[in-house]
Amino acid sequence: MTSASFEFATAGRIIAGAGRAAELPAVMAGLGSRALVFTGASLARHDSLLGALPLPAAVFTVAGEPTIEVARAGAAAAREHRADVVAAIGGGSVIDTAKAVAMLLGNGGDPLDYLEVIGSGREITRPAAPCVAVPTTAGTGAEVTANAVLASPEHGIKASLRSPLMIPRVALVDPEMTVSCPPPVTAASGLDALTQCLEPFVSVRANPVTDGLAREGLRRAAAGLRAAHADGGDLAARADMAMCSLLGGIALANAKLGAVHGLAGVIGGTAHVPHGMACAALLAPVVEANVRALRSGPQGGPALDRYAEAARLLTGKPAASIADGLAWIRETSTLLGVPRLATFGVQPGHAGDIAAKAARSSSMRGNPVSLSHDELRAILLEAI
Ligand SMILES: NC(=O)c1ccc[n+]([C@@H]2O[C@H](COP(=O)([O-])OP(=O)(O)OC[C@H]3O[C@@H](n4cnc5c(N)ncnc54)[C@H](O)[C@@H]3O)[C@@H](O)[C@H]2O)c1
């Protein structure tokens, strides 16, 4: 299961801990002379950080999950401002926009020159401009991943810009930044974070480093997910989830993901489903389908052992079975109020098309077992 031959890359510097977002101005001081700072729509939340920046800075706000067009507009703003460093204070949407812009500043051109699947897929060969990422959700782990996800409404799909050169220079992970997340954001981003620990843990590209990170991330999800949702002010739970997100991000950047993200990327490009909610609705059906396929095939052993270990970590019970782990995931989704995909307008009639597109996604290549079109369609019908 675990590959003995592997490569591993992560952010140049990770600064983690409650209150440490206050170090952003000092971190930025050494990285450039003019900054473009990306934030979400609630700019006022970050007034004190923005006011303390030690270099000329302009702000670009990102409303919603980024499209190719948003990345283009961000790059144009960065060039107009003559920015040589970028910062992102926000969720995965804000961080991905900043990472895409940092890459375009370093490499030139348009997002479509480099996008996987729907673009020319040109190799990114030059370093991105320095990027400092301060996540406010927990999360996507985008502060330490090598990709930026952009939606293309025209193609009805989300696709990634990807290169180790896109990993942010500095990740500043402060759980206090996530305390203001309302319960639906905590639920969606938290279940995404959990999935991003589980998928690399069972991935065909798992390696000894990502294994350790994913295990700790799953432990943190078990400790923090339900508690952070029940009481957003529980800083210990928020810290567990910030770690779960960070560890999952490092793991996925180095071991790939699986069918949950393969399907979620297509759904997010087709309908207005927040990414984390798509992952949350798909998680249990995908685990169930993977386990079934692994049990009926010749090479299921190691991946099934991984699912059993994940079940023990999530439930905290040394004798837990895969079925117990699945029950924990289903119960957590119910407690966190995860809606079915139909709530967002995804219809059973879309399932065949989504399954066909997802089969070609890069995430699908990490799945521990190859799922047929009919198996992917059945997963979708359950999640819808
Ligand atoms: N690059 C990667 O490795 C990677 C991995 C997973 C997902 N993604 C992408 O990240 C995006 C999703 O990111 P996300 O789940 O972090 O959600 P998000 O960034 O879209 O934010 C969700 C909502 O929460 C709000 N929000 C964020 N922080 C808040 C806070 N502290 N308090 C109150 N509200 C807050 C935002 O304004 C937004 O309305 C998707 O586009 C997805 O494709 C990227």
The ligand as an SDF file (V2000), in Angstrom:
LIG
                    3D

 44 48  0  0  0  0  0  0  0  0999 V2000
   -6.0750   23.9710   -3.1990 N   0  0  0  0  0  0  0  0  0  0  0  0
   -6.4760   22.9320   -2.5420 C   0  0  0  0  0  0  0  0  0  0  0  0
   -5.7050   22.0770   -2.1900 O   0  0  0  0  0  0  0  0  0  0  0  0
   -7.9390   22.7790   -2.2300 C   0  0  0  0  0  0  0  0  0  0  0  0
   -8.3670   21.6790   -1.4690 C   0  0  0  0  0  0  0  0  0  0  0  0
   -9.7170   21.5700   -1.1990 C   0  0  0  0  0  0  0  0  0  0  0  0
  -10.6130   22.5220   -1.6550 C   0  0  0  0  0  0  0  0  0  0  0  0
  -10.1720   23.5720   -2.4010 N   0  0  0  0  0  0  0  0  0  0  0  0
  -11.0700   24.6250   -2.8790 C   0  0  0  0  0  0  0  0  0  0  0  0
  -11.3190   25.5230   -1.8000 O   0  0  0  0  0  0  0  0  0  0  0  0
  -12.6200   26.0970   -1.9450 C   0  0  0  0  0  0  0  0  0  0  0  0
  -13.4400   25.9090   -0.6960 C   0  0  0  0  0  0  0  0  0  0  0  0
  -12.7740   26.4830    0.3940 O   0  0  0  0  0  0  0  0  0  0  0  0
  -13.4230   26.4810    1.8700 P   0  0  0  0  0  0  0  0  0  0  0  0
  -14.0930   25.2050    2.1210 O   0  0  0  0  0  0  0  0  0  0  0  0
  -12.3620   26.9190    2.7870 O   0  0  0  0  0  0  0  0  0  0  0  0
  -14.5940   27.5410    1.7540 O   0  0  0  0  0  0  0  0  0  0  0  0
  -14.6180   29.0310    1.1970 P   0  0  0  0  0  0  0  0  0  0  0  0
  -13.2820   29.6350    1.1760 O   0  0  0  0  0  0  0  0  0  0  0  0
  -15.3750   29.0070   -0.0950 O   0  0  0  0  0  0  0  0  0  0  0  0
  -15.4780   29.7280    2.3170 O   0  0  0  0  0  0  0  0  0  0  0  0
  -16.8150   29.3080    2.5640 C   0  0  0  0  0  0  0  0  0  0  0  0
  -17.6160   30.4480    3.1810 C   0  0  0  0  0  0  0  0  0  0  0  0
  -17.1380   30.7020    4.4890 O   0  0  0  0  0  0  0  0  0  0  0  0
  -16.8430   32.0880    4.6670 C   0  0  0  0  0  0  0  0  0  0  0  0
  -15.7540   32.1470    5.6500 N   0  0  0  0  0  0  0  0  0  0  0  0
  -14.4660   31.7880    5.4950 C   0  0  0  0  0  0  0  0  0  0  0  0
  -13.7950   31.9500    6.6510 N   0  0  0  0  0  0  0  0  0  0  0  0
  -14.6760   32.4290    7.5530 C   0  0  0  0  0  0  0  0  0  0  0  0
  -14.5780   32.8060    8.9220 C   0  0  0  0  0  0  0  0  0  0  0  0
  -13.4420   32.6880    9.6180 N   0  0  0  0  0  0  0  0  0  0  0  0
  -15.6950   33.2730    9.5380 N   0  0  0  0  0  0  0  0  0  0  0  0
  -16.8810   33.3770    8.8670 C   0  0  0  0  0  0  0  0  0  0  0  0
  -17.0210   33.0370    7.5640 N   0  0  0  0  0  0  0  0  0  0  0  0
  -15.9400   32.5750    6.9240 C   0  0  0  0  0  0  0  0  0  0  0  0
  -16.4910   32.5550    3.2770 C   0  0  0  0  0  0  0  0  0  0  0  0
  -16.6560   33.9450    3.1300 O   0  0  0  0  0  0  0  0  0  0  0  0
  -17.4820   31.7680    2.4280 C   0  0  0  0  0  0  0  0  0  0  0  0
  -18.7270   32.4040    2.4120 O   0  0  0  0  0  0  0  0  0  0  0  0
  -13.2540   25.4250   -3.1590 C   0  0  0  0  0  0  0  0  0  0  0  0
  -13.1140   26.2430   -4.2990 O   0  0  0  0  0  0  0  0  0  0  0  0
  -12.4390   24.1520   -3.3160 C   0  0  0  0  0  0  0  0  0  0  0  0
  -12.4430   23.6690   -4.6380 O   0  0  0  0  0  0  0  0  0  0  0  0
   -8.8440   23.7140   -2.6610 C   0  0  0  0  0  0  0  0  0  0  0  0
  1  2  1  0
  2  3  2  0
  2  4  1  0
  4  5  1  0
  4 44  2  0
  5  6  2  0
  6  7  1  0
  7  8  2  0
  8  9  1  0
  8 44  1  0
  9 10  1  0
  9 42  1  0
 10 11  1  0
 11 12  1  0
 11 40  1  0
 12 13  1  0
 13 14  1  0
 14 15  2  0
 14 16  1  0
 14 17  1  0
 17 18  1  0
 18 19  2  0
 18 20  1  0
 18 21  1  0
 21 22  1  0
 22 23  1  0
 23 24  1  0
 23 38  1  0
 24 25  1  0
 25 26  1  0
 25 36  1  0
 26 27  1  0
 26 35  1  0
 27 28  2  0
 28 29  1  0
 29 30  1  0
 29 35  2  0
 30 31  1  0
 30 32  2  0
 32 33  1  0
 33 34  2  0
 34 35  1  0
 36 37  1  0
 36 38  1  0
 38 39  1  0
 40 41  1  0
 40 42  1  0
 42 43  1  0
M  CHG  2   8   1  16  -1
M  END
$$$$
